[in-house]
Amino acid sequence: MDHHLQVKHLYVRAGEIFVGSEEEPFQHNMQITLMGEKDAETLKFDNTITAGNKVIVNTGHIEMHGI
């Protein structure tokens, strides 16, 4: 099954995101689309991370394995 994640912000703070593994790579399509307005304000996460207005912020763990 293909997966399409549409988000304005993706913040992995203390969690994890896994797509497939080294032993079993994901065999389909995985797409992440960052949504939002071009002129939206920038973001601050925990008053320590300043980012744009469409972001993937990772202070946790993200792993993606696929073909």
N, C-alpha and C positions, 0 to 999 in steps of 0.2 A: 504494500500500500504506500502510495506517495503521501508526503506530509507537507503542508504549507502553513507556516506560522506567521501570522500578521500581527505585529505589535507596534506600539509607539515607542515603548521603552522596554528593554529586557534587562533586568537587574538580577544577577545571580549573586546574592550576598553571602549566605552561609550554606547554600544548598548546592545541588549538582544537576547538570544536564548531561545525559548520555544519549548519543545516537549511534547505535551499533557498538561493536567492541573489536579489539584486534583479532580475537578468535572468530567472531561472527560479524563481519562488516555489514552495514546497512545496504541492502541490495536495491533500493528504490531511490526516488528523488526526494531530497529534503531541501526546502526553500524557506528562508527567513526574509520577510519583507518588512522593512522599517517604514511605518506610516507616520504621517504628520504634516504639518504646514511648514513650508520653507522658512517663513519669517517668525516662527514660534520662538519664545524665549528659550535661552539655554537653561540647563538644569544643574542643580547642586544635589549631590547625594551625600548624606551624613555630614554636610558642611565641610567635607574634605576633598571631594571629587567634583570638579567642575567639568561639564560635558556639553556637547552640542544639544540639539533639540530632538534628534532621532538617534538613539544610542543603544549599544550593547555594552553593559558594564559588568565586569566579572571580577568579583573578589572571592568567589567560591571556586567551583570546578566545572569546566565544560570540556567534554571529549566527544569528537565526531570521527567515526570510522566508516568509510564507505568505498564503493567502487568508483 
